[in-house]
Structures are given as C-alpha cells and as structure tokens.
Amino acid sequence: MKQIRRLLGRGQRGITLVEILVVIPIAALVVAAATAGLIQLFDSKDASARMLALRQVQTAGYWMSTDGLQSDSVALTPGDAVTGGFPLTLVWTDPDDNERHTVTYSVTGDSGNLVLRRVETIVDITNPGAPVVNTTNVARNLTQATCSQQVVNEQVLLIFTVAAEVDQEAETRTYEIKPRSLSVD
C-alpha cells in the first residue's frame, strides 16, 4: 500500500474526474479502430471470394468468346440446364499460317464444382504432321456452364451462360458470341 501511495504522490488518493474524462475518449478511439479493422477483415474475405468467382466467370467468357468469334463451324451437344451444349466443338482455319484449329470445350466434375476444359488441336494444312494438342482448365468452381445457338436477323449466335460460386459468393454472366462465318442461308 505504501508503494502505491509513493507512485501516486503524497496526498493523492485516486484518479481525478479530469483524468477519467481524458481516458474515456482515448479508449473509445482504440475500440473504434479495432472494430473497424475486424469489419474490414471480414469484408475483405467476402470480397476475395466474390472476386475469385468473378474471375472464373470472366476467364470462361474470354476463352469462349475468343474461340467462338473465329469459328466457321460449331457443333453443340444437347444437354441439361447445368451443362447443356457441351462438349462444344469450334473449328476454324487461320489464313495467315494455314493452320486448322479444332477446339473442344467440355464440362467435368460434380455439381457445384464443375470445371470448363479446353482442348485445342492444331494441324498445319500445308505440311500435315503430328498435330499440336494443348489442354487447359479454363475455369473452376462453376455451378453452371451452358451453350446454345440462336438465330437473330439471319445470323447465328452462340449464347454462353456461366455461373461460379466461391464461399457462397456467386457470379453469373451470359455472353452472346457471333461467329465470323456462321449465318443462315
């Protein structure tokens, strides 16, 4: 007890009202900063999951659009509401280097964890030899990937719908792809 009195000084028996009024706002600022940090941490987890789902959807749309725009032949497979239109085969010839590209998209995996796979086979038309085959998993965590054909103003359109979900954060996009050489005669 004598040590406490020595620390406080002679004649001082506790904390004054002024000291309490100074400490309370400082403590409130510390608590507010800690709370804001925790809220930001939880929000960043949700934002990361949403960004990952969006990235999967956009990557699938990019690859399908890039290949679909070049194709002059399209073969769809009827299917269900989750994976309808797959496997999908797109074929075109590159006039610059005389290569014939055949790209086949397929959907594998379980519902809620589907994977969109792209297999490209390239054959040199002028000097046929062993084809070059490239396989890529384009997107993961998909809950839906469908492709269908529609005719609008005598032009064939591919309608590609893709959905992804990561940690209960979902993204869905529909792409209308207009192949360069497909039209209704």
Buried (B, 14 or more C-beta within 10 A) or exposed (E): EEEEEEEEEEEEEEEEEEEEEEEEEEEEEEEEEEEEEEEEEEEEEEEEBBEBBBBBBBBBBEBBBEBBBBBEEBEBEEBEEBBBBBBBBBBBBEEEEEBBBBBBBBBEBEEEEBBBBBBBBBBBEEEEEEEEEEEEEBBBBBBBBBBBEEEEEEEBBBBBBBBBBBEEBBBEBEBEBBBEEBEEE
